């Protein structure tokens, strides 16, 4: 409710992006972790590495006001997740709303 009272919430353009969140470097830790089964192995092109972890997805205004956030497995498609984030929150569906994103990598 607080974000809806912010002036920038009503901007016509929102930004969508995601970043990997490494959860472990040790295979033993990955096996014992409570995140096992949720976190996944995936390739991170920006860091030129393979990691075990999650992906943080954000929708925010150009002035950095967070609109929505989600955590998924590293391999989950950014476009699919952004669409689901909007679909799961009817208050975020607005006529004429523009979502801007980079090309994304997908699975």
C-alpha positions as a printed Julia matrix, in Angstrom:
107×3 Matrix{Float64}:
  0.0     0.0     0.0
  2.9     2.34    0.72
  4.28    2.03   -2.82
  0.89    2.92   -4.34
  1.0     6.21   -2.44
  4.36    7.1    -4.0
  4.15    9.43   -6.96
  6.52    7.33   -9.1
  4.34    4.2    -8.76
  2.08    5.76  -11.39
  4.87    6.14  -14.0
  3.89    4.76  -17.41
  7.21    2.87  -17.69
  8.48    0.17  -15.37
 11.81   -1.65  -15.64
 12.23   -5.43  -15.47
 15.5    -7.25  -14.8
 16.98  -10.16  -12.88
 20.26  -11.16  -11.33
 21.67  -14.48  -10.13
 22.02  -15.07   -6.4
 24.7   -17.65   -5.65
 23.72  -19.87   -2.72
 26.71  -22.2    -2.44
 30.02  -23.14   -4.02
 30.31  -26.48   -2.26
 28.52  -29.54   -3.67
 28.14  -30.95   -0.14
 26.42  -27.76    1.01
 24.14  -27.81   -2.03
 23.04  -31.35   -1.13
 22.36  -30.54    2.55
 20.88  -27.08    2.08
 17.21  -26.31    2.75
 17.26  -24.77   -0.74
 17.92  -28.16   -2.36
 15.16  -28.78   -4.86
 14.47  -25.06   -5.26
 17.9   -23.67   -6.13
 19.36  -25.0    -9.38
 22.62  -25.14  -11.27
 22.86  -22.73  -14.15
 25.26  -20.76  -16.31
 25.71  -17.09  -15.53
 26.77  -15.33  -18.74
 27.64  -12.05  -17.01
 30.04  -13.78  -14.58
 31.19  -16.47  -17.04
 30.63  -19.18  -14.48
 28.32  -21.99  -13.44
 26.59  -21.42  -10.14
 24.12  -23.08   -7.8
 21.48  -20.71   -6.61
 18.44  -18.63   -7.37
 17.54  -15.71   -9.61
 16.13  -12.48   -8.15
 13.6   -10.85  -10.49
 12.57   -7.21   -9.97
 10.05   -4.87  -11.49
 10.73   -1.27  -10.47
 10.17    2.31  -11.57
 12.97    4.28  -13.26
 13.47    6.04   -9.89
 14.15    2.62   -8.25
 10.84    2.14   -6.42
 10.34   -1.65   -6.19
  7.0    -2.74   -7.64
  7.3    -6.53   -7.47
  9.97   -9.15   -6.72
 10.34  -12.9    -7.13
 12.94  -15.6    -6.49
 13.18  -18.53   -8.91
 15.69  -21.15   -9.96
 18.66  -19.83  -11.93
 17.42  -21.37  -15.2
 13.89  -19.94  -15.09
 12.98  -17.67  -17.99
 12.93  -13.96  -17.16
 10.04  -13.16  -19.5
  7.83  -15.91  -18.11
  8.56  -14.86  -14.54
  7.86  -11.16  -15.24
  4.54  -12.07  -16.85
  3.61  -14.27  -13.87
  4.52  -11.48  -11.44
  2.09   -9.12  -13.17
 -0.62  -11.79  -13.56
 -0.42  -12.71   -9.85
 -1.03   -9.12   -8.74
 -4.16   -7.68  -10.4
 -3.4    -4.24   -8.94
 -0.32   -4.09  -11.19
 -2.33   -4.55  -14.4
 -2.9    -1.1   -15.8
 -3.93   -0.05  -19.31
 -1.03    1.5   -21.18
  1.63    0.31  -18.71
  4.99   -0.23  -20.46
  7.53   -2.78  -19.2
 11.1    -2.22  -20.41
 13.66   -5.01  -20.21
 16.98   -6.06  -21.67
 16.99   -8.99  -24.09
 17.17  -11.53  -21.24
 18.75  -14.94  -21.53
 16.01  -17.46  -20.81
 16.82  -21.11  -20.13
